């Protein structure tokens, strides 16, 4: 798992590694010349209340943490309030390129010393600004949903001074449209010829390498701004430019390029840990595909990444595509009709729309946010939600910036922004009596007790996690070690999931679907056409499956719905003769031009069992070894399973770490397990209904069991303090529920602290 970064609100953050494949199109002012009308503008930094030309402040400006920029757009004076995006670059951020000898050259710049800003326009409450001040100012200025500008330095050929810039009304820029990675057929512009006319091929001069890196940082800065609408922050852990040779195979086949890149990424992760790697290339893919990423691939060793092309003059174009692909990695599908109410098509629409154009989308829809919550609830994206490393993203502590930094107990933003009743905004400290502000193990400003369930197991290959009682965060997500059997032996666990043919058929065709007989796979997938194959070659032709690999090609099912549950796919029925029998085999064909930014969902998933001790890998049925799993299981003494950290997760009744002593189960990674902790919430709900009936029920039982007692004796016995010694030895001591204290039950079974009244007292708890 990659390292996690977290905002104080509990939102996750993405450790991103960005890679660039050359030759590359470097867009600059030349890209706009002759394309659209803009007007000259001279932006000024406002220092000490006085406007100053930026050319005289080049060195000083690069060190500004916050600043004001004044400019005019169409006669309107604008004041930009800027703040350096401190967390754009993670500590330890590296920049890598390759020398003529093809050996890597690794630089470790100061991660706080950059020139990329976020901000807003004073007087415009819905505004936001993404700006780079490297060698002039360039970036996007959004005043409202209907008004936005793009500013950049004027071409040296058209201007006599350094400080004159050009500003464009975004809606007047040339439009490019696409649908899921392809252009609207009505758009006659040829992107290939446009790229050829406007791009500057990368040269080996140091100056151009720096310009290329700065453009990539601009792209990352936009991706960060876009993903913040999902409350996810991007921290760039590294940037790599392939200056001499491709490190993985890059072709016009987007799917082949993606999987080759993801395979190479495994080696990359070993030397540079990260949550997701994104490859940006200047090469055009077949058709009009502009990006591709595996669905729900985030944090998985073999699928946490994507590929995108730079298809626009504006960095936000590549950023919108990359954010879309990261969205797929986070389990987001394309927005259905009616999902996007946050922005109209004329305003750019939403990021996960199937069709996009210019202006480019900048926000995620409510549907996407719901899908993301569901993805996190089922344990997805675990590497984004691990407890933060103390001081991991701490450039300079400042109370009120929304991040918990050294010397702070909490940070809920400014006094006007703070909505956290557990935190004091003016000094970033906890209110009296509060123990925490957020986290899965924090409730009502108090830590949940040790053993409270904070993340349920989802599916055959997942494991539960429990609060430690000392941290507001749930322990990192863990799951069964790869290779563990699942689905009653029909599959092997892989990155916390259990891929089986049965599960994939149900996902594609509904609950009544099941895998077709093996003959369907053998006959249909040996054809080597669009309906039956084991993948595509670089030239677009299909690879026929060898007999051994047939179950790793196109998925063949029977039964279920007539139409696929996955959009933009069509059923393809084939008839196969097996002796005197006729078999109907159903596959899914992805319609041309649809879902081009997703892998072919009609193919069998990697990791699916295709024989005894064999799994599908790269469209081949390959032998797999279970040596690591078998060694781990041997250390668990037959009383547990192995988790993804290669530690024993013990069965109930046995204690970690080796499951050879009595205990409550769990592992050294799961947090302490308490008896019946997984059923406590249900028990508490039942008790909330039963408790009002307890006195009457206890009284009736007492008098029924002890008919010699007077009614008053039972009444007096039931009224005594149930926790006192007198009560336990009263004449009604045999009443079975006589010693139950409702408040004790509530605290020990729910795992939830009682609400803390922070407004009325300093740590005093009121009875519920």
N, C-alpha and C positions, 0 to 999 in steps of 0.2 A: 504494500500500500504506500501511496505517496504521503508526504507530510501534509497535515491540515492547517488551515489558517481560518480564524474565526473572528467575526465581529462580536462586539459585546452583546448585541441583540440575540446572539445564538445562531446567526446565519452562517452558512459554510463559505469557504473560499477555495478557489481552484488554483493549484500550483501548476502553471502552464509552461511547457517548453515549446518554443516556436522555431521551426526549421524552414529555411529558404533554399529552394533548388534553383540554380541558374542554368542557362541564360534567363534573365529577369527583365521585366518591363518596369522601368523606373519612371513613374509619372511625375511630371513637374509642371511648371507654368506653361511649358510648350504644349501640354495636352489641351489647354484651354484656348490657345490662340486661334481665333477665327471660328471657334465653336459657338460662342455665345457672347453677348454684350455684358461687360462688367464696368464698374466705375472705379477710378483711383481713390485710394484712401490712405491716410497716413496715421497708423496707430501710434499712440504715445503711452509709455509707462507713466503713471502718476506717482511721483515720489515726493514726499514732504509737501504735498498739496500742489506741486507744480508738474505740468506735463514735460516729459523729457523724450527726445528722440531715442529710439531703442538702439541705434547704431553706436551711440556714445556710452551705452550701458551693457555692452555685450558680456563682459566678464561679471559685472555686478548682478545683472539680471539672472544669470545662470545659478546664482546662489539664493535667489528670492524664494522664500517658502510661501508667502502670500503676496498678492499685489493687485493693483488696479490698472486697467488699460482703457484708455479713452479713444473713441473713434466715432466717425459719422457714417451712416449707411442711408442712402437715399434722403439725405438732408436731416436725418434723425440722429441726435447725439446718443451714444450708448456708452455705458460704463460697465466694463466686465470685471467682476470680482473673481479673481483666480486664486487657486490653492494648488500647490504642487501635489501630484498624485503620489504621495509618499510610498504607497504600497504597490506601485506598479512593478517595481523590481524587488524581488525577495533578497534577503541577506545571502551572500554567497552566489549571487547572480553571475553568470559567466557568458562570454561571447566567444564563439568558436568559428574560425574559418580555416581554410586549408592552403598551404603553401604550394609552390611549383613542384615540390617533391611529394605532394599529396599527404603530407603529415599534418596533423591538426595543430593549429596555433590557438591557444586558449588564453583569453584575457579575462581578468577579474576586476572590472571597474568598480568604483564606489557606487553602491546601489542607490544612494540618496542623491547623487550628483547627476541629475538629468534635467531636461527642459520640457517636461510634459505635464500639462495642467488639466484640472477639471474646474468648473466654476458655474456662475450664473450671471445674468444681466440684472443690474440693480433696477428695481421698479417693475420687473416682470416676474411674478411669482412662479409661473410654470416654465421658466426658462432654464436652459442648461448650456454649458459651453465645454467643448473638448478642444484644446489648443496646444500646439507645439510652438515653442519660441526658439527653436534651434535654427540659426541662420535666417532670421526673419520669423514672422508669425504665419502659421497656417492652421486652419481648423474650422470647426462647425460652430455656428452661433444660432441657437434655437431660441426665439423670443416666445413663441406660442405654437400651438398645433398648426397654425396657418401661416406662420412667418418664420423663415430660416434663411441664413446666409452662409456662404463659404468664402473664407478669406485666405489668400496666399500671396507671397511676394511676387511682384511684377517681374516679368522676364527681363534679364539684363539687356536684351536687345531693344526693348521697348521703353526702358527707363534710364534716366541719367543718375539716379540716386538709389541708395540702398534701402531707404526707409519707405519708399512708395510701394504700396500693395494694391491688389485688386480684390474687390468684393463682389460676389455674385448673389443674386436672388436665387435660391436653390431650385425653385419651381421653373426657372428659365434655362437651367442647364439641359444639355442634350439628355434625352431619356433612354435608358436601356431597360428592357423588360425581360423577365424570365419566369418560367413556371417550373418549380422544383429543379432548378438547374438548367432550364432551357428557355430560349427566348419566345416571346409571343410571336406567332407566325405573322402577325400584322406588322411587326417591326422590321423594316427593310434594311436596317443598318447591318453591315457585316462586321462583327466584332473582330474577326481575324485581320481584316484590312485596316480597321481602326487601330488595332494594337500595333500593326506593322508601321503605320504612319506616325504614331505618337510615342512609341516606346524608345528608350535609350538602352541599348544592350550594355550589359555590365562589362566594364573594363577593369583591368587589374590595378589601376591607380588607387592609392589609399583613399583619396577623396571620394571616389564613387562607392567604395566599400562602406565608408561611413554614411554616405547619403542613403545607401540601401538599408543599413541597419536602422537609421532614424525613421525611415518609412515603416519598417516593421514594428518599431516601437510605437509609432502612431497608430498602426492597426491594433496592436495590443491595448493601447489606451482606449480606443473606441470599444473593443470587445469588453473591457472592464466596465465601461459606462453602460453598455447594453445589458450585460448580465446582472448589473445591480438592480434592474427592474424585477429580477427574480430574487433579489437579496443575496446574490452570490458575488464575491469579490475575486478578481483575477490577480494573481501575483506571478509575474514572469520569473521562472527559475533559471532560464537560460535561453540563448538565441544562437542558432547555428546556421552558417551560410555555406552551402556546398559550392565553393568557388572553382574547384578543379574537376571533381568527379562526383557522380551521383553515388550516395552511400547505399541506396536501395534502388531497385529498378523503377524508372519513371517512364511510362508510355502514354499513348493516347487513350488507353483502356483504363478508365477510372477505377474499376473494381480490382483489376490486377495491380494497379499502382497502390491502392489502399492496402491490400493484404501483404504486398511485398514490404511496404513501409512499416506496417504493424509488426511484421516478423523481425525486421531490423530494430524496431523500437525496444524489443526485449533486451538486446545488447546495450542500447542507449540507457535504459533505466538502470542497469547495473552500475554504470559510471556516473549517472546523473539522475537521481531520484526525482520523480515528478508525478503529478496526478494524470495529466493528459498531454499528449504530444500532437501538434498540428503542423502538417507540411503545407507550405504555401509555394505554389509553382507558377511560373510564367507559361508553362506548356498548356495548350488547349486540349481538353479531353474530347473523345468522340461525341458527335452530336453537339449538344450545347450544355453538357453536364458541367457544373461549376464547383461541385463539392460532393463528398461522400463520407459517411461515417457509420459504424455499426450501431444498431439500436441498443440502448441500455449497456453500452460498453464501458462506461466510466469506471475507473479503478480496477478493471480487469487486466491481468497481465498481458493478455493477447489481443485486446480490442479497445483499449483506452486511447483513442486517437482518431484523426481524420485527415483528409486531404482537401485542399481548396485551391482555386485559381484566382488570380488577381484580374478581375474583369472590368474594373472601373478606374477612371481617372482619380476618384476620391478614395482615400484609405477606408472610409466607412463602408464602401462597397464590399471590399474583401472582408472587413470586420463583420458585416451583417451576414455574409455567407458562413464565416467561421463560427459566429454565434449560433447560427441555425444548426450547423453540424454538431456543435457542442450540445445543443438542445436535444438532438437525437441521442447522443451519448448519455444524456440524463433521462432518457425514457420518454421524451416528448415526441408526439406525432404531429402531423400537419393539422393546422386548425381547420375545423369543420365550418360550414357556413353558419354565420351568426356568432361565432366565438369571439371575433375581434371587435370589441366595442370601444377599445382604447384609442384607436386611430382609424380614420377613413383611408380608403385606397389612395386618395389624393395626398394624404399626409404620410404615406409610406406603409400603412397597414401594420401588421404584427409580424414578428420575426419568424414564427413558425407557419406563416401562410404558405400554401402550395405555390402560389404565384407571387413573384416579387418584381419590383421595378424601382425606378427613381422618381421621387425621393426614396431612399432606402429605409427599411423599417428600423425602428429604434426601441420598440417596447415588446414585451411578451404579453400575450392575452391572459385573461382570467382562466381560460381552459388550460393553458400551459402551466399556470401556477398550481392549479388543482392536480394536474398530472405529476408535477414535480413533488408535491406533498405526498402523493400516493407512492411514488418511486422511493422517496426517503423512508416512508413508513414500512415498506417491505424490505428495508435494509439496503437499498441501492445507494451508490455513491458514498460508501462508508469512508473512503479515504478523505472525503471533504469534511466529515463531521467528527473526526477524532479530536480529543481535547487538545487545545493549542499548546504549543511549546512556549514556555515563558520567555517573553522578549523576542519572539520569532520575527515579528514585523514591527520593530520599534526604531524608527529613525530619530525621532525627537518627541519626547512626551509632551502632550498638550491636552489638558482637560477640556472636554467638550467636542472632541473630534470623532466620537463614536467608537473608539477603539480602546480597550483596556491596555494600558502601558505601564512601565515600571513606576512604582509609587502610587498606582491607582487601584482601588478595589472594584470599581465599576466605571462606566462612562456611557451615559445615556444621551449624549449630545448637549447642545446648549440648553439653557433654561427654558426657552420657548419650544424646543424640540422634544424635551424629555417627557416621556410618558410612563416611565418606570417608577413605580411606587417604592421600590426597594433601594433606589439610588438617589443620592443627593447630587444634583447637577452642578452646584457651585464649586464643590471641591472633589468630586468624583470618589466619594466614600459611601459605604453602605449606611443606611439609616440605622439608628439604634435598634438592636435586637435582630437585625437581618443578618443572614449568613451567606446569601447569594442573590443574584438577580435573574439568572436565566440558566438554561441547561435542562436536559432530560431528567436530571436528578435534583432539580430545584423546584419547589412548589411553595407558593405563598411566602417567598423570601427565605425559606428554610430548606436545609438539606434533607432529602429523603433518607430514611434509615438504611443501613447496610442490608442488602438482600432484596430491596424493592426492585421488582422487574422494571427495566427501562427500555429493553428492546426485545420483542418476542422473536422466536424462531419462525422463519417464513420458508416453508418448503422442506423437502427431505434433507437438504444439504446445509441448512442454516443451524445456528446454535443461539440460545438466548444469552443476554447480558444483564447484569444486575448492578445496582448502585453500590458504591463502596462505603457510603456514609461519610466520606471525607471530601468528596469532589462533587461539584454540581453537574459534571459531565458523565454521560454513560461511557463505560469502557469502549475501546475501539471494537468495531464489528469483527467478529470471527465466525468462521464456518468450518465445515468438515474439510479435512485435507483432501486435495485432489486425488482422485482414484478410489475414494470411499464408495462402496456400493450404495445405490439408491433405487427408488421405484421398484422395490421387491426384486432387485438383482437385474432389472432391465437396463440400468444405466450406471454411469460412474459420475461422481461429483466433479464439477469443473468450475472453479471460481465462485463457489457458493450456489451454483445452479445444477439442475439434474436434467441435462438434455436427453430426451428420448424421442423415438419416432412417434409414440403415442401422444406425447405432450404437444409435439409440433403439428400433428394432424388436427388435434382438437383446437389448437390456436388458429389454424388456417381455415378449418371447415366447421368448427363447432363441436359441442359435446358428443354428438353421436358418431364422430369420425374415428377411424382406426387405421393403422398402417395396412397397405395392400400386401398381398403375398409377395415373397421374394422374387417370383417370376416377373412381376411387374417392374421391379427395379432393374432386373437383368435385361429384359427386352427393351423397355422404353429408353433407358439411359445409355444403352449401347449405340443408339442411333446417332448421337453426336450432333443433334440439331437444337433449335431454340427450346423445344419441349422436353428433351431428354439429353442430358450431358453431364460432364464432370467439370464444368467451368469453361472459361473462354481464354483463347490465346491473345497475344498482344495485337494481332491483326483483326480481332473481332470474331474469328471463326471459333466454333465450339469443339470441345474435346470430348470424344466418346469415352464412356467409362469402360475400363477393363472389367472382366467378370468379378474379380476380387473387390473392386472399388464401387460396384453398382449401388450399394446402399449409402454411398456418400455423395451421390449426385442429386438429381431432382427428386424431391419428396413425392412419393406415390401413396395415395390414401384411398380409402373407400368409405362411403356413408357420409353423414353429416349434411350440411346445408348445400343447396344447389349453387349458391354464390359464395365466393370466398369472403371471410370476415375482414381480410386485409384489403384496403381500398386500392383501386387501380390495377387489379389483377383479374384475370379471366380463367375459368376452369378449362382444362384440356383433358378430355376423356379419351383413353386409348383402350383398345380391346386386345387382349393377349390370350392365345390359345395354349392351354395346358392339358395335353392329352385330349380328352373329349370335352373338357370344360372350357368355358369362355370366362375370362376374368376382366372386369372393368377396373381400370387404373385411372385415378384422377390426380392430375398435377395442376400447378398454378403457373400461369404465364403472366409476367409483368408486362402491362401494356406499353408500347413504345412511347417514349416521352413522358412517362409518369414515374413518380417516385425515383427519379434519377439520382437523388442524393442519398438513397438507401441501398444497401446490398440486396441482391435477389432473395426475397423472403421465401421463394419457392424451392430453395436449395436446402438440403439437410445441414443442420448446424454442426460446426466443428465441435468435437468432443462427444458426439453421439456414438453409442456403442454399435459396432458393426460385426461383432463376433466375440468369442471368448477372449478376454484380455486384449481386445482390439478396439480402437476408436477412429472416427473420421478426423483427418487432419489434412488440410490443403487439398480436399476432394479425393483423398486416398484413404483406404482402410489400412491403418498401420498398427503394428504391434506396440504395446505400451508396457512400461515396467511399473511395478508396484513396490519396488524395493524400499523406497522411502517410507511409504505407508506401513509396510510390514514391519520395518524396524521400529517405527513409532508404536504400533499396536503392541509389540512384544513388551514394551515398557509399561503398558497399562494393566497388566496382570489379568486380562480378560474381563475387566470391569469398567470399560470405557471405550471411547472412540478418540481419534486424533483430530485436533483442530488445525486451522490454517497456519498457526504458529508452531506446529509440530509438537504441541503439548497435549497431554491427556485431558480429555473432558470426561469426568467420571460419571458413572450412572448413580442415581439416587441410592444412598446407603454407603457410598464410598467417597473418600476424601482425596483431593488433589495433593501433591502433583502426580502420584503414581498409582492411585486407586487401589492401594493395598491395605488401607486402614479405614475404619468406620468414619462416615461423614455424611454430608448432605448432597454431595455431587458437585458438578461444575469443574472449573479449571482455574489455574493461576491467572488466566486472562479474562475470565468471565465476570469477575466480581464475586463476592461471597454469596452463596446460595443459602436461603433459609427454607425450612420445610414448608411445602405447599405454597411457596411464594408465587407461583404462577397462577394460582387460583384465588388469591386473596381479594382481588377487586370484586370478583363475582360473589365471594362469600360476604364481603362488606355490604354489597347491594342487597343480598338476601336478608342479612341481619337488620338492615335499616327498616325492612318491612316487619320483621319478626319481633324486634325489641319492644315495641309498644304492647305486644301480646304476652310478653314474658311474665309479668307479675301475676296476671290472671291464670295463665297456664300453670305456673309454678304453684300457686295457691291450690288449684283444683287437684294437681298431682299429689301435693302434700296431704291434703285431707282425704284423698282416695286411698293413699298408701298407709295413712295413720288415722284410721277412723276414731281412735280413742282420744285424739286431740280435740280440744275445743276450737271452734272457728277463730276465736280471738287469739289463741296461741299461734295459729298459722298466720293470722294477719300480722301479729306483732313480730313474728319471725321473719316475715317477708319484708318488713320495713327497716330492719336493722341494717347497719352499714355492712354490705356484703364482704368488704375486705378486712373487717375487724375480727379479732380473735373471738369476741363474744358471738358474733354472727356464725362463725364456723362451728361453734359448739352449742348452738341454740337447740331448743327442742325441735325446731324444724330443720335441723342440719341435714337431714336426709333428702330435703327437696332438691332435686337434681340441678336446678338452675338457680338456687338460692345464692350462690357465691359468685355469680357472673356480674361484672361491672361493665355497663355498656360503653363507657368512655375508654376503658382498657381495651375492649374488643375493637373499637373503632381505630385506635392507634396501632395496634399490633397486626391488624389484618389488611388494612388498605395500603400501607406503605406511603401514605400521603400525610405530611404534617398538617396540623390544623392551621387555618388562616391566622396570620399575625397582624394585629391592628397596629400599624406603624404610625397612624395619624394621631391616635389618642393616647398612646403609651410608649414607653421606651422599653420594649421587650416584654410587656405584660400581655399574656394571652387571655382573651375573653372566651368563656365557654361557648361552644357552637349552639 
